Amino acid sequence: MSDSPRNPAEPPVPTVDVGELLPRLDRGERVLLLDVRNDEEYESWKVEPRRSVQTIHVPYFDFIEDAEGSIAKVPRDREVVVLCAQGGSSEMVVEMLGEAGIASRNIRGGMIAYGVYLEPVRVPLTDAEKKRFELWQVNRRGKACLSYVIVAGGEAVVVDPSRYVEWYESFAEARGARIARVLDTHVHADHVSGGPALARKLGVPYFVAAGAGFELRQPVTPLGDGERVRIGGAKGVDLEVRVLSTPGHTPGSTSFLVGGKYLLTGDTLFVASVGRPDLGGYAVEWGEALYDTLKRKLADLPAETVVLPAHYGSVAEIGAEGVVGGRLGELRKTVPEMSMGNAREFVEAVRRAVKDPPPAYAEIIKVNLGAEASPEKISEWELGKNQCAASARRAAGA
Ligand SMILES: [Fe+2]
């Protein structure tokens, strides 16, 4: 990373927070994104607004070596925001641009801030459902990770939280609810779960199933296949969450059916693909289990079931209302892996569709099973977008 210290005695440069900027980029406002990270950082991870944004990439070292030439590359016909890895070198560039008469703002915290930013989006419910509960999809845009907060009768259940546990506490509080339970759909490989820490802090039950072959060292309150948990029952507005064992992406993968209709699938089924079954090194065995889950286990659920996954592959999967989700009946037709005729064809297709997982995935799995790691290491492992999907469509180049 190329962040340089700046003299604290100098006046601060204008800044913009990710939470202010991203919705503006999503709306397609006229902004130039000047990315000053090095080539490798730029190639491996980019800001992805819902509408395309004009971006130029001029590394910070180019500004140092040839300030005039680099400044000349910056168009002057629109607002300029400057991005780097952590917000340090971009701050210097904002200053240089200012001296050259170009007003710009520094994206505070850079890609690190983008990677931790959480955007809550309300899942649309029917009028009858709205009277009983709220369902929030929390989009971690930088990683394309989704967590959920279900609120009913003054209680909240948090599913697949990221490790920024205070965010969920304040969010539930603002919705007038007390977090009563924390659930993980599976032992995640792309991000460190905030589930154990959140549950421990609040003294509430936590659940995740690791499945056979894994030694889970987190204390959990077990939930069996088909078991039901209630939210908000004490205040008379109860909501049922049904636990469904859906192995394949991992042997312990679990889905949660909220209010009989909203299926939080984790990495079992996405909106445009399925979860990759190869992350444990058992692509055939877990792939066959995933085929069985998709074809048999989910077969009983009605077509109107709304699938709400833990990830997405591209911002194109974010729907008009800002929610990543799809009707199960539709996904049965549109997700290619859902219509494959047999387990062998399915396993071959998902194996072809995946590249080697990032090396950090093995480390993240260990932490989610209960191993210790420093926050610095975790931040380093979590850099970049998730790679949890196996998409035959993408492998085919479509
Ligand atoms: Fe996963």
Residues whose N, C-alpha, C, O or C-beta is under 5 A from the ligand:
A	BS01	LIG	H188 A189 D267 C388
